[in-house]
Amino acid sequence: MSDSAGDNSKPRVAVLGGCGFIGRNLVEYLISNDLVSGVRVVDKTPPQLAFLNATHSKVFEDPRVEYKSANLINPTSCASALDPGPHEWGLVVNCAGETRVGQSEAVYSEGIYTLSCNVAKQCAALKVPRLVEISSGYMYSKDKPHKESDAVNPWTVEAQMKAKVEQELKKLEPDLNYTILRPAIVYGVGDRRSLTPRLLYGGIYKHLGETMKLLWTAELKLNTVHVRDVCRAAWLVARRARCAGHTYHVVDDANTTQGSLAELVSEIFKINHDYYGAAISTLAKTDITAVAEEANDKHLTAWADICRQYQLLHSPLEPSAPVELLLNKHVCLDGSKLKEIMSMDVPKPTAENLLQVLEDYASMNLFPKELLL
Ligand SMILES: NC(=O)c1ccc[n+]([C@@H]2O[C@H](COP(=O)([O-])OP(=O)(O)OC[C@H]3O[C@@H](n4cnc5c(N)ncnc54)[C@H](O)[C@@H]3O)[C@@H](O)[C@H]2O)c1
């Protein structure tokens, strides 16, 4: 830790899952805006294996940033990772959790529920002034904008675990001082598993010379938020006493739908898109697993072809979708509670800001730049 760790006017922050998509962008936000005296990045994945781009790698080399390896599922490892040493934590942000597609319920239970409970208990024991917990916006399935006070009905296993975590945090009051963020679908540089698979589909259909066909309709709500605004939200709610104990949706102003995203993807790759008729989409309701497997097989085969043709030897990108995300369920959030505190820097996804994600991967030879021409 550098000398600046002793600068008491700025908090020292632990970013758990700091090598992940949201985590690395948060570390960059805190360091490049000079908001903190120091950041401890805790992750089971070392930065060297996290496919950081040049900007994030540089930030991770800043003397105010230290990396600590830990498996937060293990309470002893979690306690050691959060051991503040001679300085106190001003803030802990938990961006760690199991996000790999297609894991068993037991893996999500350990990787989300056990992990977040360990973190929360440790923060309560250390009397950390604020824990910001990144939860999930997949808590409601209807196509109306849901408020934080609506009853939750989490429709992915990951979101079910997050809902259980939220209950546990409440039980730890008043020892635990926390704020919960429920982001919509987060996109931006470094995203691999949220919106990026949909961008990869565009590249795949361009490569195949086919129309991109999508399940359901253009009206399916897939509300979004740029990662920069998730990072700003984490910082801003942490700085306000009145946000303690509250839950906030983090969503942009676009009311994004499958249709609006498909338009952007089609614009980027200069392809056509279309929707399966009601008959196939209805069939998908009853045999969604077979439909998902068939689509994933087609996409993965084409992606393997692309990787071979353009010599992408180590790309971590994967154009596959878990079955539950292919259901006709909406991500539709009312973000007005958070908007009393902040407005969104990035109000909507655009061809430019989505292209930026792919160009960043292309600059690391993880996506073929030829498909962007
Ligand atoms: N990306 C989204 O669209 C989105 C939307 C809503 C909520 N979230 C939630 O936000 C959080 C961060 O998401 P992300 O997109 O940055 O995911 P990510 O997979 O990119 O990052 C998660 C990080 O946590 C680390 N991690 C996982 N298990 C760990 C363990 N046992 N010990 C230590 N580190 C561990 C991983 O190595 C990874 O670096 C997750 O909890 C996710 O569910 C994400």
PDBQT file of the ligand as one rigid body, heavy atoms in Angstrom, charges set to zero:
ROOT
HETATM    1  N1  LIG A 401     -23.173  -8.222 -15.361  1.00  0.00    +0.000 N 
HETATM    2  C1  LIG A 401     -24.475  -8.083 -15.160  1.00  0.00    +0.000 C 
HETATM    3  O1  LIG A 401     -25.249  -7.839 -16.096  1.00  0.00    +0.000 OA
HETATM    4  C2  LIG A 401     -25.054  -8.184 -13.785  1.00  0.00    +0.000 A 
HETATM    5  C3  LIG A 401     -26.382  -7.808 -13.591  1.00  0.00    +0.000 A 
HETATM    6  C4  LIG A 401     -26.921  -7.903 -12.316  1.00  0.00    +0.000 A 
HETATM    7  C5  LIG A 401     -26.142  -8.364 -11.252  1.00  0.00    +0.000 A 
HETATM    8  N2  LIG A 401     -24.844  -8.736 -11.493  1.00  0.00    +0.000 N 
HETATM    9  C6  LIG A 401     -24.071  -9.241 -10.355  1.00  0.00    +0.000 C 
HETATM   10  O2  LIG A 401     -22.952  -8.403 -10.142  1.00  0.00    +0.000 OA
HETATM   11  C7  LIG A 401     -21.847  -9.169  -9.657  1.00  0.00    +0.000 C 
HETATM   12  C8  LIG A 401     -20.645  -8.943 -10.576  1.00  0.00    +0.000 C 
HETATM   13  O3  LIG A 401     -20.998  -9.332 -11.880  1.00  0.00    +0.000 OA
HETATM   14  P1  LIG A 401     -19.936  -9.342 -13.068  1.00  0.00    +0.000 P 
HETATM   15  O4  LIG A 401     -20.708  -9.228 -14.324  1.00  0.00    +0.000 OA
HETATM   16  O5  LIG A 401     -18.858  -8.369 -12.768  1.00  0.00    +0.000 OA
HETATM   17  O6  LIG A 401     -19.391 -10.839 -12.937  1.00  0.00    +0.000 OA
HETATM   18  P2  LIG A 401     -17.913 -11.409 -13.231  1.00  0.00    +0.000 P 
HETATM   19  O7  LIG A 401     -18.058 -12.885 -13.335  1.00  0.00    +0.000 OA
HETATM   20  O8  LIG A 401     -17.287 -10.691 -14.348  1.00  0.00    +0.000 OA
HETATM   21  O9  LIG A 401     -17.128 -11.045 -11.887  1.00  0.00    +0.000 OA
HETATM   22  C9  LIG A 401     -17.260 -11.797 -10.727  1.00  0.00    +0.000 C 
HETATM   23  C10 LIG A 401     -15.886 -11.910 -10.088  1.00  0.00    +0.000 C 
HETATM   24  O10 LIG A 401     -16.030 -12.609  -8.855  1.00  0.00    +0.000 OA
HETATM   25  C11 LIG A 401     -14.948 -13.500  -8.733  1.00  0.00    +0.000 C 
HETATM   26  N3  LIG A 401     -15.357 -14.618  -7.881  1.00  0.00    +0.000 N 
HETATM   27  C12 LIG A 401     -16.310 -15.543  -8.136  1.00  0.00    +0.000 A 
HETATM   28  N4  LIG A 401     -16.367 -16.435  -7.138  1.00  0.00    +0.000 NA
HETATM   29  C13 LIG A 401     -15.423 -16.061  -6.234  1.00  0.00    +0.000 A 
HETATM   30  C14 LIG A 401     -14.998 -16.605  -5.010  1.00  0.00    +0.000 A 
HETATM   31  N5  LIG A 401     -15.536 -17.733  -4.511  1.00  0.00    +0.000 N 
HETATM   32  N6  LIG A 401     -14.025 -15.969  -4.324  1.00  0.00    +0.000 NA
HETATM   33  C15 LIG A 401     -13.460 -14.846  -4.824  1.00  0.00    +0.000 A 
HETATM   34  N7  LIG A 401     -13.801 -14.295  -5.991  1.00  0.00    +0.000 NA
HETATM   35  C16 LIG A 401     -14.785 -14.894  -6.685  1.00  0.00    +0.000 A 
HETATM   36  C17 LIG A 401     -14.671 -13.976 -10.151  1.00  0.00    +0.000 C 
HETATM   37  O11 LIG A 401     -13.336 -14.475 -10.267  1.00  0.00    +0.000 OA
HETATM   38  C18 LIG A 401     -14.890 -12.710 -10.942  1.00  0.00    +0.000 C 
HETATM   39  O12 LIG A 401     -13.708 -11.985 -11.145  1.00  0.00    +0.000 OA
HETATM   40  C19 LIG A 401     -22.299 -10.632  -9.656  1.00  0.00    +0.000 C 
HETATM   41  O13 LIG A 401     -22.739 -10.958  -8.368  1.00  0.00    +0.000 OA
HETATM   42  C20 LIG A 401     -23.476 -10.632 -10.610  1.00  0.00    +0.000 C 
HETATM   43  O14 LIG A 401     -24.418 -11.633 -10.307  1.00  0.00    +0.000 OA
HETATM   44  C21 LIG A 401     -24.280  -8.643 -12.727  1.00  0.00    +0.000 A 
ENDROOT
TORSDOF 0
